[in-house]
């Protein structure tokens, strides 16, 4: 696991996590409840943190966040499930029929 960002803005950190997960990168938010300890602890220690679960995805995750992510489906076309052959809209990463993941995630 590797920490890639931190902020006092809880909503922003969850948004970043959602951006990464929409690109197939598993991430975790930590220190969500430490803001209540600010004053007792240094403010820098109370920031909400975003961690990627696989170290090898950290560089790609940082690039995605730097670019601001993409809107769901932006720049993609419809796709066909490799398992059952069902067609899927570009904003979806999983087949609605059989539950298989899109191959190009």
C-alpha positions in Angstrom: 0.0 0.0 0.0 1.2 3.5 -0.8 -0.2 6.9 0.3 -0.6 9.1 -2.7 -2.6 12.2 -1.4 -3.8 13.8 1.8 -6.1 16.7 2.5 -8.3 18.2 5.2 -11.2 18.0 2.7 -12.9 14.7 3.3 -15.2 15.1 0.3 -12.3 15.7 -2.1 -10.4 12.6 -0.8 -13.5 10.4 -1.4 -13.9 11.9 -4.9 -10.3 11.0 -5.7 -10.9 7.5 -4.5 -14.0 7.2 -6.7 -12.0 8.5 -9.7 -9.3 5.9 -9.1 -11.8 3.1 -8.6 -13.6 4.1 -11.8 -10.3 3.4 -13.6 -9.9 0.0 -11.9 -7.4 1.1 -9.2 -8.4 -0.1 -5.7 -7.9 2.6 -3.1 -8.6 3.2 0.6 -9.4 6.4 2.6 -7.7 6.6 6.0 -7.9 9.0 9.0 -11.5 10.0 8.3 -12.2 10.7 12.0 -9.0 12.4 13.0 -10.3 15.9 12.3 -12.0 15.8 15.7 -8.6 15.4 17.4 -7.2 18.5 15.7 -5.9 20.8 18.4 -4.8 17.8 20.5 -2.8 16.6 17.6 -0.9 18.7 15.0 -3.2 19.6 12.0 -0.9 18.0 9.5 -1.3 14.7 11.4 -5.1 14.9 11.1 -5.4 15.0 7.3 -7.5 12.4 5.5 -5.3 10.2 3.4 -5.7 8.3 0.1 -3.9 5.1 -0.2 -3.7 2.7 -3.3 -3.7 -0.9 -2.4 -1.1 -2.0 -4.9 2.2 -0.1 -4.9 2.7 -0.7 -8.6 -0.5 1.3 -9.4 0.6 4.4 -7.5 2.3 6.2 -10.4 -0.8 5.6 -12.7 -3.1 6.8 -9.8 -1.1 10.0 -9.4 -1.3 10.7 -13.1 -5.1 10.1 -13.1 -5.5 12.5 -10.2 -3.2 15.1 -11.7 -5.2 15.0 -15.0 -8.4 15.3 -13.0 -9.9 12.0 -14.1 -12.4 11.6 -16.9 -16.1 11.7 -16.9 -17.6 8.2 -17.0 -17.4 6.8 -20.5 -15.6 9.9 -21.9 -13.4 9.0 -24.8 -14.6 5.4 -24.8 -16.9 3.5 -27.1 -19.4 0.7 -26.4 -17.9 -2.6 -25.6 -18.8 -6.3 -25.9 -18.4 -8.7 -23.0 -15.7 -11.4 -23.7 -17.6 -13.9 -21.6 -21.2 -13.8 -22.8 -21.1 -11.4 -25.8 -23.5 -8.8 -24.4 -22.9 -5.2 -25.4 -22.3 -2.6 -22.8 -22.3 1.2 -22.6 -18.9 2.8 -22.2 -19.5 4.2 -18.7 -19.9 0.7 -17.3 -17.0 -1.5 -16.3 -19.0 -4.7 -15.6 -21.3 -6.7 -17.8 -25.0 -6.4 -16.6 -25.8 -9.9 -17.7 -23.0 -12.1 -16.4 -21.0 -9.7 -14.1 -17.7 -10.1 -15.9 -15.4 -7.1 -15.9 -14.6 -5.2 -19.1 -11.2 -6.3 -20.4 -9.8 -2.8 -21.0 -10.2 -1.5 -17.5 
